[in-house]
Amino acid sequence: MPSFKIFEIAGSGLSAQSVRLNTVASNLANADSVSGDPSTVYKARHPVFQAVHAAVGAAASSASAQQSGATVRVAGIVESQAAPTVRNDPGNPLADAQGNVYAPNVNVIEEMTDMISASRAYQNDVEVMSTAKDLMLATLKLGD
């Protein structure tokens, strides 16, 4: 694996975790929003990651492609298909004819756990880049 490939791998992880943190923030920001129509209520969003294997050359076998490293990319962001929570709140100006409002299907505890996990993964990628930089600088100093 080329020396600088580690920065590409860790950088793709940073980018993916940044998207993950942004979707968690969006979910948490909309957790308490309500709507009078179940079709317009906010739906939790989650990123889908995909590993991208880089081949060493045009004739690289699948085994050598796996050894060369893989980056990660966000393949897309999907919305949850879970039904919204129905709350009876006839005093709410958004309530429907039955006095119901609809809340998003966002589980705040799961989102906070996901946020901690994404934050730690982001920190780990930063540490990988920092360590790789330090090792490369130490290697360059060997000739002095």
Biotite code that builds the C-alpha atoms (Angstrom):
import biotite.structure as struc

atoms = struc.array([
    struc.Atom([0.000, 0.000, 0.000], chain_id="A", res_id=1, res_name="MET", atom_name="CA", element="C"),
    struc.Atom([1.449, 3.375, -0.919], chain_id="A", res_id=2, res_name="PRO", atom_name="CA", element="C"),
    struc.Atom([2.510, 5.542, 2.024], chain_id="A", res_id=3, res_name="SER", atom_name="CA", element="C"),
    struc.Atom([-0.012, 8.289, 1.426], chain_id="A", res_id=4, res_name="PHE", atom_name="CA", element="C"),
    struc.Atom([-2.983, 5.927, 0.946], chain_id="A", res_id=5, res_name="LYS", atom_name="CA", element="C"),
    struc.Atom([-3.534, 5.997, 4.726], chain_id="A", res_id=6, res_name="ILE", atom_name="CA", element="C"),
    struc.Atom([-4.512, 9.667, 4.471], chain_id="A", res_id=7, res_name="PHE", atom_name="CA", element="C"),
    struc.Atom([-7.061, 8.903, 1.756], chain_id="A", res_id=8, res_name="GLU", atom_name="CA", element="C"),
    struc.Atom([-8.569, 6.076, 3.810], chain_id="A", res_id=9, res_name="ILE", atom_name="CA", element="C"),
    struc.Atom([-8.732, 8.068, 7.047], chain_id="A", res_id=10, res_name="ALA", atom_name="CA", element="C"),
    struc.Atom([-9.975, 11.157, 5.190], chain_id="A", res_id=11, res_name="GLY", atom_name="CA", element="C"),
    struc.Atom([-12.847, 9.215, 3.649], chain_id="A", res_id=12, res_name="SER", atom_name="CA", element="C"),
    struc.Atom([-13.726, 7.989, 7.138], chain_id="A", res_id=13, res_name="GLY", atom_name="CA", element="C"),
    struc.Atom([-13.705, 11.575, 8.423], chain_id="A", res_id=14, res_name="LEU", atom_name="CA", element="C"),
    struc.Atom([-16.032, 12.648, 5.644], chain_id="A", res_id=15, res_name="SER", atom_name="CA", element="C"),
    struc.Atom([-18.427, 9.736, 6.232], chain_id="A", res_id=16, res_name="ALA", atom_name="CA", element="C"),
    struc.Atom([-18.568, 10.307, 9.992], chain_id="A", res_id=17, res_name="GLN", atom_name="CA", element="C"),
    struc.Atom([-19.185, 14.007, 9.388], chain_id="A", res_id=18, res_name="SER", atom_name="CA", element="C"),
    struc.Atom([-22.263, 13.130, 7.317], chain_id="A", res_id=19, res_name="VAL", atom_name="CA", element="C"),
    struc.Atom([-23.353, 10.724, 10.059], chain_id="A", res_id=20, res_name="ARG", atom_name="CA", element="C"),
    struc.Atom([-23.008, 13.442, 12.710], chain_id="A", res_id=21, res_name="LEU", atom_name="CA", element="C"),
    struc.Atom([-24.989, 15.889, 10.556], chain_id="A", res_id=22, res_name="ASN", atom_name="CA", element="C"),
    struc.Atom([-27.869, 13.450, 10.080], chain_id="A", res_id=23, res_name="THR", atom_name="CA", element="C"),
    struc.Atom([-27.951, 12.729, 13.816], chain_id="A", res_id=24, res_name="VAL", atom_name="CA", element="C"),
    struc.Atom([-28.041, 16.473, 14.519], chain_id="A", res_id=25, res_name="ALA", atom_name="CA", element="C"),
    struc.Atom([-30.907, 16.882, 12.062], chain_id="A", res_id=26, res_name="SER", atom_name="CA", element="C"),
    struc.Atom([-32.816, 14.016, 13.662], chain_id="A", res_id=27, res_name="ASN", atom_name="CA", element="C"),
    struc.Atom([-32.331, 15.443, 17.157], chain_id="A", res_id=28, res_name="LEU", atom_name="CA", element="C"),
    struc.Atom([-33.293, 18.946, 16.048], chain_id="A", res_id=29, res_name="ALA", atom_name="CA", element="C"),
    struc.Atom([-36.581, 17.648, 14.647], chain_id="A", res_id=30, res_name="ASN", atom_name="CA", element="C"),
    struc.Atom([-37.376, 15.127, 17.407], chain_id="A", res_id=31, res_name="ALA", atom_name="CA", element="C"),
    struc.Atom([-39.973, 17.388, 19.032], chain_id="A", res_id=32, res_name="ASP", atom_name="CA", element="C"),
    struc.Atom([-41.592, 18.750, 15.882], chain_id="A", res_id=33, res_name="SER", atom_name="CA", element="C"),
    struc.Atom([-45.212, 17.798, 15.169], chain_id="A", res_id=34, res_name="VAL", atom_name="CA", element="C"),
    struc.Atom([-47.506, 17.839, 12.181], chain_id="A", res_id=35, res_name="SER", atom_name="CA", element="C"),
    struc.Atom([-51.228, 17.582, 11.640], chain_id="A", res_id=36, res_name="GLY", atom_name="CA", element="C"),
    struc.Atom([-50.740, 15.137, 8.773], chain_id="A", res_id=37, res_name="ASP", atom_name="CA", element="C"),
    struc.Atom([-48.870, 11.820, 9.110], chain_id="A", res_id=38, res_name="PRO", atom_name="CA", element="C"),
    struc.Atom([-47.518, 12.115, 5.556], chain_id="A", res_id=39, res_name="SER", atom_name="CA", element="C"),
    struc.Atom([-45.767, 15.434, 6.229], chain_id="A", res_id=40, res_name="THR", atom_name="CA", element="C"),
    struc.Atom([-44.200, 14.617, 9.598], chain_id="A", res_id=41, res_name="VAL", atom_name="CA", element="C"),
    struc.Atom([-40.383, 14.555, 9.788], chain_id="A", res_id=42, res_name="TYR", atom_name="CA", element="C"),
    struc.Atom([-38.867, 11.104, 9.204], chain_id="A", res_id=43, res_name="LYS", atom_name="CA", element="C"),
    struc.Atom([-35.572, 10.092, 10.788], chain_id="A", res_id=44, res_name="ALA", atom_name="CA", element="C"),
    struc.Atom([-32.689, 9.976, 8.320], chain_id="A", res_id=45, res_name="ARG", atom_name="CA", element="C"),
    struc.Atom([-29.693, 7.641, 8.337], chain_id="A", res_id=46, res_name="HIS", atom_name="CA", element="C"),
    struc.Atom([-26.631, 7.513, 6.057], chain_id="A", res_id=47, res_name="PRO", atom_name="CA", element="C"),
    struc.Atom([-25.740, 4.336, 4.185], chain_id="A", res_id=48, res_name="VAL", atom_name="CA", element="C"),
    struc.Atom([-22.000, 3.685, 3.922], chain_id="A", res_id=49, res_name="PHE", atom_name="CA", element="C"),
    struc.Atom([-20.295, 1.727, 1.172], chain_id="A", res_id=50, res_name="GLN", atom_name="CA", element="C"),
    struc.Atom([-16.738, 0.369, 1.054], chain_id="A", res_id=51, res_name="ALA", atom_name="CA", element="C"),
    struc.Atom([-14.872, 1.285, -2.118], chain_id="A", res_id=52, res_name="VAL", atom_name="CA", element="C"),
    struc.Atom([-12.017, -1.094, -2.885], chain_id="A", res_id=53, res_name="HIS", atom_name="CA", element="C"),
    struc.Atom([-9.161, 0.390, -4.890], chain_id="A", res_id=54, res_name="ALA", atom_name="CA", element="C"),
    struc.Atom([-7.326, -1.904, -7.278], chain_id="A", res_id=55, res_name="ALA", atom_name="CA", element="C"),
    struc.Atom([-3.539, -1.667, -7.456], chain_id="A", res_id=56, res_name="VAL", atom_name="CA", element="C"),
    struc.Atom([-3.419, -1.986, -11.240], chain_id="A", res_id=57, res_name="GLY", atom_name="CA", element="C"),
    struc.Atom([-5.569, -2.827, -14.224], chain_id="A", res_id=58, res_name="ALA", atom_name="CA", element="C"),
    struc.Atom([-4.798, -6.543, -13.889], chain_id="A", res_id=59, res_name="ALA", atom_name="CA", element="C"),
    struc.Atom([-5.093, -6.648, -10.096], chain_id="A", res_id=60, res_name="ALA", atom_name="CA", element="C"),
    struc.Atom([-6.731, -9.695, -8.613], chain_id="A", res_id=61, res_name="SER", atom_name="CA", element="C"),
    struc.Atom([-9.494, -9.353, -6.042], chain_id="A", res_id=62, res_name="SER", atom_name="CA", element="C"),
    struc.Atom([-7.099, -10.500, -3.286], chain_id="A", res_id=63, res_name="ALA", atom_name="CA", element="C"),
    struc.Atom([-4.581, -7.777, -4.060], chain_id="A", res_id=64, res_name="SER", atom_name="CA", element="C"),
    struc.Atom([-7.379, -5.219, -4.377], chain_id="A", res_id=65, res_name="ALA", atom_name="CA", element="C"),
    struc.Atom([-8.500, -6.062, -0.855], chain_id="A", res_id=66, res_name="GLN", atom_name="CA", element="C"),
    struc.Atom([-4.930, -5.729, 0.426], chain_id="A", res_id=67, res_name="GLN", atom_name="CA", element="C"),
    struc.Atom([-4.524, -2.296, -1.145], chain_id="A", res_id=68, res_name="SER", atom_name="CA", element="C"),
    struc.Atom([-7.088, -0.785, 1.200], chain_id="A", res_id=69, res_name="GLY", atom_name="CA", element="C"),
    struc.Atom([-10.591, 0.484, 0.938], chain_id="A", res_id=70, res_name="ALA", atom_name="CA", element="C"),
    struc.Atom([-12.118, 3.877, 1.408], chain_id="A", res_id=71, res_name="THR", atom_name="CA", element="C"),
    struc.Atom([-15.648, 4.556, 2.535], chain_id="A", res_id=72, res_name="VAL", atom_name="CA", element="C"),
    struc.Atom([-18.237, 6.719, 0.863], chain_id="A", res_id=73, res_name="ARG", atom_name="CA", element="C"),
    struc.Atom([-21.798, 7.682, 1.654], chain_id="A", res_id=74, res_name="VAL", atom_name="CA", element="C"),
    struc.Atom([-23.971, 5.765, -0.818], chain_id="A", res_id=75, res_name="ALA", atom_name="CA", element="C"),
    struc.Atom([-27.046, 7.727, 0.200], chain_id="A", res_id=76, res_name="GLY", atom_name="CA", element="C"),
    struc.Atom([-29.279, 8.846, 3.018], chain_id="A", res_id=77, res_name="ILE", atom_name="CA", element="C"),
    struc.Atom([-32.439, 6.861, 3.705], chain_id="A", res_id=78, res_name="VAL", atom_name="CA", element="C"),
    struc.Atom([-35.550, 7.918, 5.573], chain_id="A", res_id=79, res_name="GLU", atom_name="CA", element="C"),
    struc.Atom([-37.042, 5.667, 8.212], chain_id="A", res_id=80, res_name="SER", atom_name="CA", element="C"),
    struc.Atom([-40.263, 3.917, 7.210], chain_id="A", res_id=81, res_name="GLN", atom_name="CA", element="C"),
    struc.Atom([-41.507, 3.579, 10.797], chain_id="A", res_id=82, res_name="ALA", atom_name="CA", element="C"),
    struc.Atom([-44.931, 5.041, 11.489], chain_id="A", res_id=83, res_name="ALA", atom_name="CA", element="C"),
    struc.Atom([-45.056, 8.400, 13.276], chain_id="A", res_id=84, res_name="PRO", atom_name="CA", element="C"),
    struc.Atom([-46.190, 8.614, 16.882], chain_id="A", res_id=85, res_name="THR", atom_name="CA", element="C"),
    struc.Atom([-49.793, 9.741, 17.313], chain_id="A", res_id=86, res_name="VAL", atom_name="CA", element="C"),
    struc.Atom([-50.501, 12.151, 20.177], chain_id="A", res_id=87, res_name="ARG", atom_name="CA", element="C"),
    struc.Atom([-53.921, 13.384, 21.196], chain_id="A", res_id=88, res_name="ASN", atom_name="CA", element="C"),
    struc.Atom([-53.559, 17.148, 21.613], chain_id="A", res_id=89, res_name="ASP", atom_name="CA", element="C"),
    struc.Atom([-56.821, 18.867, 20.629], chain_id="A", res_id=90, res_name="PRO", atom_name="CA", element="C"),
    struc.Atom([-55.522, 22.279, 21.783], chain_id="A", res_id=91, res_name="GLY", atom_name="CA", element="C"),
    struc.Atom([-52.645, 22.225, 19.299], chain_id="A", res_id=92, res_name="ASN", atom_name="CA", element="C"),
    struc.Atom([-53.283, 24.452, 16.272], chain_id="A", res_id=93, res_name="PRO", atom_name="CA", element="C"),
    struc.Atom([-51.811, 21.715, 14.030], chain_id="A", res_id=94, res_name="LEU", atom_name="CA", element="C"),
    struc.Atom([-54.219, 19.022, 15.304], chain_id="A", res_id=95, res_name="ALA", atom_name="CA", element="C"),
    struc.Atom([-56.369, 17.201, 12.772], chain_id="A", res_id=96, res_name="ASP", atom_name="CA", element="C"),
    struc.Atom([-60.161, 16.774, 13.006], chain_id="A", res_id=97, res_name="ALA", atom_name="CA", element="C"),
    struc.Atom([-59.777, 14.053, 15.685], chain_id="A", res_id=98, res_name="GLN", atom_name="CA", element="C"),
    struc.Atom([-57.471, 16.266, 17.778], chain_id="A", res_id=99, res_name="GLY", atom_name="CA", element="C"),
    struc.Atom([-54.351, 14.255, 16.929], chain_id="A", res_id=100, res_name="ASN", atom_name="CA", element="C"),
    struc.Atom([-50.888, 15.495, 16.062], chain_id="A", res_id=101, res_name="VAL", atom_name="CA", element="C"),
    struc.Atom([-48.140, 13.328, 14.647], chain_id="A", res_id=102, res_name="TYR", atom_name="CA", element="C"),
    struc.Atom([-44.604, 13.275, 16.032], chain_id="A", res_id=103, res_name="ALA", atom_name="CA", element="C"),
    struc.Atom([-41.509, 11.966, 14.231], chain_id="A", res_id=104, res_name="PRO", atom_name="CA", element="C"),
    struc.Atom([-40.228, 8.447, 14.727], chain_id="A", res_id=105, res_name="ASN", atom_name="CA", element="C"),
    struc.Atom([-36.954, 9.705, 16.228], chain_id="A", res_id=106, res_name="VAL", atom_name="CA", element="C"),
    struc.Atom([-35.657, 7.784, 19.244], chain_id="A", res_id=107, res_name="ASN", atom_name="CA", element="C"),
    struc.Atom([-33.536, 10.355, 21.110], chain_id="A", res_id=108, res_name="VAL", atom_name="CA", element="C"),
    struc.Atom([-31.595, 7.704, 23.075], chain_id="A", res_id=109, res_name="ILE", atom_name="CA", element="C"),
    struc.Atom([-30.617, 5.827, 19.917], chain_id="A", res_id=110, res_name="GLU", atom_name="CA", element="C"),
    struc.Atom([-29.637, 9.085, 18.229], chain_id="A", res_id=111, res_name="GLU", atom_name="CA", element="C"),
    struc.Atom([-27.453, 10.145, 21.173], chain_id="A", res_id=112, res_name="MET", atom_name="CA", element="C"),
    struc.Atom([-25.769, 6.724, 21.150], chain_id="A", res_id=113, res_name="THR", atom_name="CA", element="C"),
    struc.Atom([-25.196, 7.039, 17.406], chain_id="A", res_id=114, res_name="ASP", atom_name="CA", element="C"),
    struc.Atom([-23.774, 10.520, 17.916], chain_id="A", res_id=115, res_name="MET", atom_name="CA", element="C"),
    struc.Atom([-21.272, 9.266, 20.523], chain_id="A", res_id=116, res_name="ILE", atom_name="CA", element="C"),
    struc.Atom([-20.267, 6.399, 18.234], chain_id="A", res_id=117, res_name="SER", atom_name="CA", element="C"),
    struc.Atom([-19.799, 8.705, 15.225], chain_id="A", res_id=118, res_name="ALA", atom_name="CA", element="C"),
    struc.Atom([-17.854, 11.197, 17.318], chain_id="A", res_id=119, res_name="SER", atom_name="CA", element="C"),
    struc.Atom([-15.464, 8.500, 18.541], chain_id="A", res_id=120, res_name="ARG", atom_name="CA", element="C"),
    struc.Atom([-14.991, 7.117, 15.045], chain_id="A", res_id=121, res_name="ALA", atom_name="CA", element="C"),
    struc.Atom([-14.216, 10.648, 13.828], chain_id="A", res_id=122, res_name="TYR", atom_name="CA", element="C"),
    struc.Atom([-11.686, 11.107, 16.651], chain_id="A", res_id=123, res_name="GLN", atom_name="CA", element="C"),
    struc.Atom([-10.073, 7.759, 15.781], chain_id="A", res_id=124, res_name="ASN", atom_name="CA", element="C"),
    struc.Atom([-9.670, 8.804, 12.142], chain_id="A", res_id=125, res_name="ASP", atom_name="CA", element="C"),
    struc.Atom([-8.049, 12.067, 13.239], chain_id="A", res_id=126, res_name="VAL", atom_name="CA", element="C"),
    struc.Atom([-5.667, 10.088, 15.477], chain_id="A", res_id=127, res_name="GLU", atom_name="CA", element="C"),
    struc.Atom([-4.784, 7.733, 12.595], chain_id="A", res_id=128, res_name="VAL", atom_name="CA", element="C"),
    struc.Atom([-3.881, 10.704, 10.397], chain_id="A", res_id=129, res_name="MET", atom_name="CA", element="C"),
    struc.Atom([-1.864, 12.329, 13.159], chain_id="A", res_id=130, res_name="SER", atom_name="CA", element="C"),
    struc.Atom([0.061, 9.132, 13.902], chain_id="A", res_id=131, res_name="THR", atom_name="CA", element="C"),
    struc.Atom([0.763, 8.502, 10.212], chain_id="A", res_id=132, res_name="ALA", atom_name="CA", element="C"),
    struc.Atom([2.049, 12.070, 9.840], chain_id="A", res_id=133, res_name="LYS", atom_name="CA", element="C"),
    struc.Atom([4.316, 11.666, 12.884], chain_id="A", res_id=134, res_name="ASP", atom_name="CA", element="C"),
    struc.Atom([5.691, 8.352, 11.557], chain_id="A", res_id=135, res_name="LEU", atom_name="CA", element="C"),
    struc.Atom([6.406, 9.857, 8.137], chain_id="A", res_id=136, res_name="MET", atom_name="CA", element="C"),
    struc.Atom([8.194, 12.827, 9.709], chain_id="A", res_id=137, res_name="LEU", atom_name="CA", element="C"),
    struc.Atom([10.232, 10.499, 11.908], chain_id="A", res_id=138, res_name="ALA", atom_name="CA", element="C"),
    struc.Atom([11.174, 8.453, 8.814], chain_id="A", res_id=139, res_name="THR", atom_name="CA", element="C"),
    struc.Atom([12.350, 11.581, 7.020], chain_id="A", res_id=140, res_name="LEU", atom_name="CA", element="C"),
    struc.Atom([14.532, 12.520, 10.011], chain_id="A", res_id=141, res_name="LYS", atom_name="CA", element="C"),
    struc.Atom([16.363, 9.171, 9.846], chain_id="A", res_id=142, res_name="LEU", atom_name="CA", element="C"),
    struc.Atom([18.598, 10.527, 7.080], chain_id="A", res_id=143, res_name="GLY", atom_name="CA", element="C"),
    struc.Atom([19.824, 13.447, 9.222], chain_id="A", res_id=144, res_name="ASP", atom_name="CA", element="C"),
])
